[in-house]
Amino acid sequence: MIDQLLSNRRLVSRAQFLDALEISPATFKRDLEYMRDRLVAPIIWDREQHGYRYDSSETGADQYQLPGLWFNTSEIQALLSMDALLENLQPGILSSHVKPLQSRIRLLLDKGDHSVEEISKRIRILPLAAKKYLSQHFQLISQALLTRKRLRMRYYSRQQNSESSREISPQRLIYYRDNWYLDSWCHWRKALRSFSVDAIKQVEMLVETAKDIDEAYLNNELASGYGIFSGAETDQAVLRFSPRIARWVSRELWHSQQQSEYDESGYYILHIPYSQDTELIMDILKHGPEVEVLQPPALRRKVIERIGAMQALY
């Protein structure tokens, strides 16, 4: 409002400010100092004309303009997420660059409408279920990834409760749901695989050059289905959510190619492509009795089996 009055009238008295803004002299003084100190607004008191105006000689222009950094919720979330990620990053190849990068992010936040201290106090990003990684492993993986070298690793499979030796060509690191995954070409399986970095027990960088996979092929193979463990060959899951939670689930994006509709009873029907069902089943079960798997029969049977196993515990 102060900027608008100065821009429209060019010269504004103190009384005019107080009358238009309907604030106390103390509040006006605080707001004026905020614009001068934080937004670098060249507001001066003109003794001859007894009013406030923008100093055009200071800006080199006819009129000062406020900075264009007025963050919306998604922009604040993105900046705070980056800050939280850097804050929790374990020592490794990027250690010397983390603090300066954090400073740049916080400086960017500080140029908005509120201070970074106020934003951090009022809005928080809480990383949950994040796993710990050996920094030397992460450093070797990062180096091999960027220098395009192969890796030999010993990998632990949680589903099979066994370890195997793999030679891989790393393609990209993915940060997904507070955990790191390594998309790679597995020379043993002769196929693309996504490995959880925390399950890598031992790793060494080889002299052989890594096999490069076309990015379009990577996206097609690893991003076609639901979740991080997806693939090119997908099936279609059909889920029916109760009217009680339909309003919330309908606002969620489960997959970029999802389709949905409401039936005549107010149930929300969601169609999702998927290849591996592990992650999808976990997300289905968290909705308890509010969701039913309609298709395919194989996925429905697996959910029933999982519910039966849970019931047996109680």
N, C-alpha and C positions, 0 to 999 in steps of 0.2 A: 504493500500500500504506500509506503514511503517512496519507493521507486516510481510508482505510478503518479503520485502527486508531483514529484520533481520533474518527471518527464513531460507531464501535461502542462504544468504552469511555469516551469523553468525556475521560478523563485517562489518559495513558500515560507511564510512566517511561522514562528513557533506556535502562535495562537491558532493559526490555520491547521497545523498538524494536529494539535491536541483536540480541536473541534471535529476534524474529519475522522480521526482515528478513535476518538472517544476513549482515550487512555490517560493515565496520570503522567505528570512531567517525568517522574522517575522511570516509568516504563518506556517513555519516548526516548529518554537519554540512553537507556540500555539497548534499545533497538537500533538507535543511531550508531552506537559504538560497535554493535555486532556487524552492521553493514560496512563500517569503515575498516574494522580489524579483520573480520573473517572473509568478507566478500570483496575487500579492497575497493569499496565504492568511494570515489573522490568527492565526498560531500563536504562543502566548506560553508562557513558563515560569512555572508557578505555584509561587512560593517556599514557600507554606504547605503545599501538598500534595505538593511535590517531583515534579512531573510536567508534561508538555506538554498543552495543551488549546487548543481554538479560543476566541478572545475574542468572545463573543456581543455584548458592548457595542460592539465595533468594527464588526460586520456588521449589527447591528440585527435579527438573527434568531437563532433557537436553534442553527442549524447552518450552517456555511460549505459552499458547494458549489463544486466545481471548475468552471472555465469549460468551456463545451460545444464548444470548438474543437479537436477531435481529428480532423485531416484524414485522409481516405482518399486513395488514389492519384489518383483522378480529380479530386478537389478541389485537391490540390497541383499537378497538371498544369495545371488551369485557371488558378490564380493565377500560376504561373510563366510560363505562356503569355502572360497579360496583361502581366506584368512585362517579358518579352522583347520583346513587340510594342511596348510603350511605349519601351523602351530603344533600339529601332532605328527609331523613328518619326522621319522627317525633319522639319525645321522647317516650320511651316505654321500653319494657323488654330488648332490646339490646343496650340501650343508653351507658352503661359503656364499651361496646365492640366496638362501632362504630369507635371512633377516632383511637385506636390502629390498627384496621383492615384497615382503610383508609391509615394510615401511611405505613402499609405493602404493600398495592397496589401501593402507590406512590413511595415507595422504589423500587419495582419491575419495574415500568415504568422508574425510574431514572437510572436503570442499562442497559437500552437499548442504542441505538445509539444517542439518543437525550435526553436532560434534561426534567423532568416532567413539568417544567415551560414552556418550548418551545412547548411541545406537547399540554398542556392545552390551550396555547394561539392560536395555529394554528388549533387544532382539538377540536370541542366541541360537546357534546351530549346534545340536548335540549329536556327535557321531556315536551311533550305537552298534554293538556287535562287531566292532572293528577288531581285526586280528593283528597279532604281532608278527613282525618279520625280522629275520636276521639281516642286519644292515649290510654285511659283506655280500650276502646273496643278492640283495636288491641292487647293490652297486655293480656287481658283475653282470647281472641281467640287463641293467640300463646301458652299460658299456657295450655289451654284445649287440644289443638292440640298435644302438646308434652307429656303431662301427660296422654293422652288418656281418657279424661273426656267428658261427654255430655254437650251441651250448650242449654239453653233456650233463645230465642231471639224474639224480635218484629221486623218484617221485612216489609219494604215498597216496594210495587210493582209499578214500574213506569208505566207499561203498563195498569194496572187496577186501578191505582191511589188509592190504598187501603193498609191497614196494616193488617198483620196476625201474630199470635203467633205460633212459631215453636219450636219443640225440635229436635235437630240435633246431629249427631255424626260427628265431623269434621274429614276430611281425609287428606286434604293438602291445603296449600295456594298457589295460582298461581299469579304471577306478569305478566300481559298481557296488552300490549298497554298502559303502564304507569298507570295501575290501578290494585288493588288487588281483587282477587276473592277467595271464600272459597268453595272448593268441599266438599260436606257433604252427609251423609245419613240422609234423612228427615224422622223422625219417624211418622210424620203426613201423608205424601204422600206415605210412605213405598217405597221410591225410591231415587235414587241419584239426587241431585240438585246442581247447582253452583250458589252461592249467591255473589252479589257485596257487598264488605265489607262496602262501604260508605253508602249503603242503610239499614244497620243494625242500628235500632234506640235505641234498648236497649238489653243488653245481660247479662246473669249470668251463672256462671259455676256450674254444678250440681255434686252431689257425685257419680252418676251412671257412670259406665265404658262405654266408647264409643264403639260402634259396629265397628269392623274392617272389611274393605272391601278389597278383594284381589286386588292387584295392576293391574294385567292383566285385571280384570273385570272393574276397574276404567278407564283404558286407552281405553278399548273397548267401554264403555258407554259414556265417556266424550271427547274422542279425535277422534272418527270415522268421524264426520262430520266437516263442515267448521266452524272455529271460536271457541270462548270460550264456547258458548252455543250450544253444539252439543249433539249427542246421538248415540246409537247403530243402530237404525233404520234410514237409510238415503235414500234420493232421489238423483237423479243425475241432477245437473244444467248444461246446455249447453249454453255457452256464446260466442257470435261472436264479435270480436274486429276489428275495421277498420284497413286497412293497414297502416294508418298514425301513429297509436300508437302501432301496433302489435310488432314492434321491442323491445319496452320497456316492454310491458306486458308479452311477451314471456320469459323474463328473471326473472320474479317474481314467487315465490313459494307461491301459494295460499293454497295448501294442499299437504300433503305428498303422497297422492294417486291420484293426478290429472293426467289427460291425455290430450294431445293437438295435434293439427295438423294444417296445413295451407290448405285452399281450393284453387281452381284454380285461384281465383281472388285476392289472397294475404291476405284474411281475416284470422285472428288467431282464431281458434275454441278451447275453453277451456272447459273441462269436470271436474266438481267438485262435490264430495259427500257432502251433507249437510242434516241436520235434521231440525233445527230451522232457519228460513230465515231472521230474524231481522238484524243480522250483515251483512249477504250476500247482502241484498237489499241496505244497506247503502254504501257498497263498490262498488256495481254496479252503483248506482246513481252518485257517484263522478266522473265517467268517462263520464257522460253526453251523447251526441249523438254519442260517439265513440264506444258504446257497445250496443248490442241487446241480449235480453234473447230469446233463441230459444226453450228451454225446461226446465222444464215442463210447461204446460199451466197455472197451478195454480200460479207458481212463476211469469210468464209473466204478468198475470192479476194483481197481487199485485204491480208490478213495474209500470204498466200503471195507476193504481189507485193512487199511490203515486205521479206520474208525474202530473196527473190531479189535485190532491189536491194542489200541488205546483203552478201549472199554475193559479188556482183560486185566489191565493194570489196576482197575478200581473195583 
